[in-house]
Amino acid sequence: MKEYRKGPVLLRGRNVPTTSTAGHLLDSQRDIDWLHGDPWRVMRIQSEFVEGFGALAEIGNAITVYGSARSAPDSPEYRAGVEVGRLLVEAGYAVITGGGPGCMEAANKGAADAGGISVGLGIELPFEQGVNEYVNLGINFRYFFARKTMFVKYAQGFIALPGGFGTLDELFESLTLVQTRTVQRFPIVLLGSDYWGGLVGWLRDTMAAEGKISEADLDLIRVTDDPLEAVEHVVSLTRDNP
Ligand SMILES: C/C(=C\CNc1ncnc2c1ncn2[C@@H]1O[C@H](COP(=O)(O)O)[C@@H](O)[C@H]1O)CO
Protein backbone atom coordinates (compact mmCIF):
# COMPACT_ATOMS: atom_id res chain seq x y z
CA MET A 1 0.00 0.00 0.00
CA LYS A 2 1.18 3.52 -0.81
CA GLU A 3 2.12 5.54 2.22
CA TYR A 4 3.28 9.08 2.90
CA ARG A 5 4.78 10.74 5.95
CA LYS A 6 3.74 14.33 6.56
CA GLY A 7 5.88 15.35 9.49
CA PRO A 8 4.79 13.06 12.33
CA VAL A 9 1.60 12.04 10.48
CA LEU A 10 1.46 8.78 8.52
CA LEU A 11 -0.95 8.70 5.55
CA ARG A 12 -1.88 5.51 3.62
CA GLY A 13 -3.99 4.56 0.66
CA ARG A 14 -6.45 7.20 -0.50
CA ASN A 15 -5.13 9.65 2.12
CA VAL A 16 -1.78 9.90 0.36
CA PRO A 17 -1.61 13.44 -1.10
CA THR A 18 -0.60 14.15 -4.67
CA THR A 19 1.50 17.16 -3.69
CA SER A 20 4.03 17.78 -0.92
CA THR A 21 4.36 20.51 1.75
CA ALA A 22 7.71 21.59 0.33
CA GLY A 23 6.15 21.65 -3.13
CA HIS A 24 3.45 24.05 -1.87
CA LEU A 25 6.10 26.29 -0.39
CA LEU A 26 7.96 26.53 -3.68
CA ASP A 27 4.88 26.94 -5.90
CA SER A 28 4.73 30.56 -7.03
CA GLN A 29 1.32 30.02 -8.68
CA ARG A 30 -0.62 29.20 -5.52
CA ASP A 31 -3.26 31.64 -4.38
CA ILE A 32 -2.11 34.20 -1.85
CA ASP A 33 -5.23 34.71 0.25
CA TRP A 34 -3.34 33.31 3.24
CA LEU A 35 -1.23 36.49 3.21
CA HIS A 36 -4.26 38.36 4.53
CA GLY A 37 -5.50 35.70 6.94
CA ASP A 38 -5.28 35.67 10.73
CA PRO A 39 -2.80 32.77 11.01
CA TRP A 40 -0.30 34.74 8.92
CA ARG A 41 -1.08 37.88 10.92
CA VAL A 42 -0.18 35.98 14.08
CA MET A 43 3.26 35.34 12.61
CA ARG A 44 3.69 39.04 11.86
CA ILE A 45 2.59 39.96 15.38
CA GLN A 46 5.00 37.42 16.80
CA SER A 47 7.82 38.88 14.72
CA GLU A 48 7.08 42.37 16.10
CA PHE A 49 7.55 41.07 19.63
CA VAL A 50 10.71 39.18 18.67
CA GLU A 51 12.22 42.23 16.90
CA GLY A 52 11.18 44.59 19.69
CA PHE A 53 12.52 42.43 22.50
CA GLY A 54 15.75 41.86 20.58
CA ALA A 55 16.35 45.53 19.84
CA LEU A 56 15.49 46.89 23.28
CA ALA A 57 16.72 44.24 25.70
CA GLU A 58 20.04 45.99 26.26
CA ILE A 59 19.11 49.67 26.44
CA GLY A 60 19.42 49.76 30.24
CA ASN A 61 17.40 52.13 32.42
CA ALA A 62 14.81 54.02 30.40
CA ILE A 63 11.86 56.34 30.76
CA THR A 64 9.03 56.54 28.24
CA VAL A 65 7.91 60.04 27.29
CA TYR A 66 4.40 60.47 25.87
CA GLY A 67 2.95 63.59 24.33
CA SER A 68 1.20 65.23 21.43
CA ALA A 69 2.15 64.49 17.85
CA ARG A 70 1.01 68.03 16.98
CA SER A 71 3.13 70.29 19.18
CA ALA A 72 5.10 72.82 17.14
CA PRO A 73 8.86 73.19 17.72
CA ASP A 74 8.31 76.71 19.06
CA SER A 75 5.70 75.60 21.63
CA PRO A 76 6.37 75.53 25.38
CA GLU A 77 5.65 71.80 25.55
CA TYR A 78 8.14 71.05 22.78
CA ARG A 79 10.80 72.98 24.70
CA ALA A 80 9.86 71.09 27.86
CA GLY A 81 10.16 67.82 25.93
CA VAL A 82 13.68 68.68 24.77
CA GLU A 83 14.62 69.51 28.34
CA VAL A 84 13.15 66.27 29.67
CA GLY A 85 15.05 64.23 27.06
CA ARG A 86 18.32 65.94 27.93
CA LEU A 87 17.88 65.63 31.70
CA LEU A 88 16.97 61.94 31.46
CA VAL A 89 20.12 61.18 29.48
CA GLU A 90 22.23 63.20 31.92
CA ALA A 91 20.71 61.09 34.71
CA GLY A 92 21.80 57.93 32.86
CA TYR A 93 18.50 56.93 31.29
CA ALA A 94 17.55 56.10 27.73
CA VAL A 95 14.49 57.90 26.36
CA ILE A 96 11.68 56.00 24.65
CA THR A 97 8.99 57.75 22.61
CA GLY A 98 6.48 56.93 19.90
CA GLY A 99 9.05 58.16 17.39
CA GLY A 100 6.65 60.66 15.80
CA PRO A 101 6.61 64.46 15.50
CA GLY A 102 5.75 67.03 18.20
CA CYS A 103 6.50 66.13 21.80
CA MET A 104 7.92 62.74 20.77
CA GLU A 105 10.44 64.47 18.50
CA ALA A 106 11.23 66.95 21.26
CA ALA A 107 12.16 64.28 23.80
CA ASN A 108 14.16 62.38 21.16
CA LYS A 109 16.00 65.58 20.25
CA GLY A 110 16.92 66.30 23.86
CA ALA A 111 18.16 62.75 24.31
CA ALA A 112 20.10 62.52 21.05
CA ASP A 113 21.70 65.97 21.41
CA ALA A 114 22.85 64.97 24.90
CA GLY A 115 24.53 61.88 23.42
CA GLY A 116 22.11 59.34 24.83
CA ILE A 117 20.00 56.47 23.58
CA SER A 118 17.00 57.96 21.81
CA VAL A 119 14.45 55.26 21.05
CA GLY A 120 11.54 55.80 18.65
CA LEU A 121 8.82 53.15 18.47
CA GLY A 122 7.12 54.23 15.27
CA ILE A 123 3.70 53.07 14.15
CA GLU A 124 2.49 52.33 10.63
CA LEU A 125 -0.25 54.83 9.89
CA PRO A 126 -2.44 55.33 6.80
CA PHE A 127 -0.38 58.36 5.85
CA GLU A 128 3.33 58.31 5.05
CA GLN A 129 5.55 58.76 8.10
CA GLY A 130 8.89 57.52 9.39
CA VAL A 131 10.46 58.01 12.79
CA ASN A 132 11.74 61.52 13.52
CA GLU A 133 15.34 62.47 12.72
CA TYR A 134 16.47 62.43 16.38
CA VAL A 135 15.81 58.74 16.89
CA ASN A 136 19.02 56.71 17.04
CA LEU A 137 17.34 53.37 17.80
CA GLY A 138 14.12 53.00 15.86
CA ILE A 139 11.62 50.22 15.35
CA ASN A 140 8.51 50.49 13.20
CA PHE A 141 5.44 48.61 14.36
CA ARG A 142 2.26 47.61 12.54
CA TYR A 143 0.35 46.82 15.70
CA PHE A 144 -0.36 49.34 18.45
CA PHE A 145 -0.60 46.66 21.14
CA ALA A 146 2.84 45.20 20.35
CA ARG A 147 4.31 48.71 20.42
CA LYS A 148 2.58 49.55 23.71
CA THR A 149 4.10 46.47 25.31
CA MET A 150 7.55 47.90 24.50
CA PHE A 151 6.68 51.29 26.07
CA VAL A 152 6.05 49.51 29.36
CA LYS A 153 8.43 46.56 29.29
CA TYR A 154 11.57 48.59 28.68
CA ALA A 155 10.83 51.65 30.83
CA GLN A 156 10.81 52.13 34.58
CA GLY A 157 8.54 55.18 34.53
CA PHE A 158 6.56 57.58 32.36
CA ILE A 159 6.48 61.29 31.77
CA ALA A 160 3.49 62.64 29.83
CA LEU A 161 3.61 65.99 28.12
CA PRO A 162 0.37 67.63 26.96
CA GLY A 163 -1.32 65.46 24.36
CA GLY A 164 -4.51 64.22 22.75
CA PHE A 165 -6.26 60.85 22.41
CA GLY A 166 -3.03 58.94 21.78
CA THR A 167 -1.37 60.35 24.88
CA LEU A 168 -4.47 59.69 27.01
CA ASP A 169 -4.67 56.14 25.71
CA GLU A 170 -1.05 55.52 26.69
CA LEU A 171 -1.40 57.33 30.01
CA PHE A 172 -4.49 55.44 31.12
CA GLU A 173 -3.10 52.10 30.03
CA SER A 174 -0.04 52.87 32.15
CA LEU A 175 -2.17 53.95 35.11
CA THR A 176 -4.25 50.78 34.88
CA LEU A 177 -1.14 48.60 34.82
CA VAL A 178 0.22 50.34 37.91
CA GLN A 179 -3.13 50.42 39.72
CA THR A 180 -3.60 46.69 39.18
CA ARG A 181 0.03 46.05 40.19
CA THR A 182 0.72 44.43 36.85
CA VAL A 183 3.83 46.60 36.89
CA GLN A 184 5.50 47.73 40.13
CA ARG A 185 7.04 51.04 41.17
CA PHE A 186 6.21 52.95 38.03
CA PRO A 187 6.29 56.69 38.66
CA ILE A 188 3.98 58.63 36.33
CA VAL A 189 4.48 62.36 35.89
CA LEU A 190 2.17 64.77 34.07
CA LEU A 191 4.14 67.78 32.90
CA GLY A 192 2.05 70.95 32.53
CA SER A 193 -0.33 71.78 35.38
CA ASP A 194 -2.54 74.12 33.29
CA TYR A 195 -3.05 71.43 30.68
CA TRP A 196 -3.53 68.46 33.00
CA GLY A 197 -5.17 70.26 35.93
CA GLY A 198 -8.74 69.89 34.63
CA LEU A 199 -8.32 66.17 34.06
CA VAL A 200 -6.71 65.59 37.46
CA GLY A 201 -9.48 67.65 39.10
CA TRP A 202 -12.09 65.49 37.42
CA LEU A 203 -10.29 62.31 38.51
CA ARG A 204 -10.34 63.58 42.10
CA ASP A 205 -13.74 65.32 42.28
CA THR A 206 -15.76 62.92 40.15
CA MET A 207 -13.98 59.63 39.64
CA ALA A 208 -12.56 59.24 43.15
CA ALA A 209 -15.49 61.05 44.83
CA GLU A 210 -17.89 58.57 43.27
CA GLY A 211 -15.73 55.63 44.27
CA LYS A 212 -14.63 54.57 40.79
CA ILE A 213 -11.00 54.80 41.89
CA SER A 214 -9.53 55.06 45.38
CA GLU A 215 -7.95 58.22 46.79
CA ALA A 216 -4.67 56.28 46.89
CA ASP A 217 -4.84 55.77 43.12
CA LEU A 218 -4.42 59.51 42.71
CA ASP A 219 -1.05 59.24 44.43
CA LEU A 220 0.18 57.32 41.38
CA ILE A 221 0.31 60.63 39.49
CA ARG A 222 2.65 63.58 40.08
CA VAL A 223 1.82 66.87 38.33
CA THR A 224 4.52 69.48 37.79
CA ASP A 225 5.53 72.31 35.46
CA ASP A 226 9.22 71.76 35.95
CA PRO A 227 11.08 69.31 33.67
CA LEU A 228 13.81 68.96 36.31
CA GLU A 229 11.27 68.03 39.00
CA ALA A 230 9.66 65.54 36.60
CA VAL A 231 12.97 63.84 35.91
CA GLU A 232 14.11 63.93 39.55
CA HIS A 233 10.83 62.31 40.58
CA VAL A 234 11.11 59.38 38.17
CA VAL A 235 14.82 58.99 38.88
CA SER A 236 14.35 59.03 42.67
CA LEU A 237 11.77 56.25 42.48
CA THR A 238 13.59 54.06 40.00
CA ARG A 239 17.30 54.65 40.57
CA ASP A 240 17.87 52.04 43.33
CA ASN A 241 15.52 49.42 42.00
CA PRO A 242 14.97 50.00 38.30
C1 LIG B 1 -1.04 63.35 13.81
C2 LIG B 1 0.31 63.30 13.17
C3 LIG B 1 1.11 62.26 13.22
C4 LIG B 1 0.81 61.04 13.97
N1 LIG B 1 2.01 60.30 14.14
C5 LIG B 1 2.31 59.55 15.19
N2 LIG B 1 3.48 58.90 15.18
C6 LIG B 1 3.84 58.15 16.23
N3 LIG B 1 3.08 58.01 17.33
C7 LIG B 1 1.90 58.64 17.34
C8 LIG B 1 1.46 59.42 16.28
N4 LIG B 1 0.25 59.89 16.59
C9 LIG B 1 -0.06 59.45 17.82
N5 LIG B 1 0.94 58.70 18.29
C10 LIG B 1 1.00 58.04 19.63
O1 LIG B 1 0.05 58.64 20.50
C11 LIG B 1 0.66 59.68 21.26
C12 LIG B 1 0.36 61.04 20.67
O2 LIG B 1 -0.98 61.10 20.29
P1 LIG B 1 -1.78 62.47 20.48
O3 LIG B 1 -3.17 62.12 20.11
O4 LIG B 1 -1.16 63.48 19.57
O5 LIG B 1 -1.63 62.80 21.94
C13 LIG B 1 2.17 59.50 21.19
O6 LIG B 1 2.74 59.32 22.49
C14 LIG B 1 2.37 58.30 20.28
O7 LIG B 1 2.82 57.16 20.92
C15 LIG B 1 0.75 64.47 12.40
O8 LIG B 1 0.52 65.65 13.04
The ligand as an ORCA input file, in Angstrom:
! r2SCAN-3c Opt
* xyz 0 1
  C      -1.036     63.347     13.815
  C       0.309     63.296     13.168
  C       1.110     62.261     13.219
  C       0.805     61.037     13.971
  N       2.010     60.301     14.141
  C       2.308     59.546     15.188
  N       3.485     58.895     15.181
  C       3.843     58.150     16.226
  N       3.084     58.006     17.332
  C       1.901     58.641     17.343
  C       1.458     59.416     16.279
  N       0.247     59.895     16.592
  C      -0.057     59.447     17.817
  N       0.942     58.698     18.294
  C       1.003     58.042     19.630
  O       0.050     58.643     20.504
  C       0.664     59.682     21.263
  C       0.361     61.042     20.666
  O      -0.980     61.098     20.286
  P      -1.781     62.471     20.481
  O      -3.169     62.118     20.109
  O      -1.156     63.476     19.574
  O      -1.626     62.800     21.938
  C       2.172     59.496     21.188
  O       2.744     59.321     22.485
  C       2.366     58.297     20.276
  O       2.822     57.155     20.921
  C       0.754     64.468     12.396
  O       0.517     65.647     13.043
*
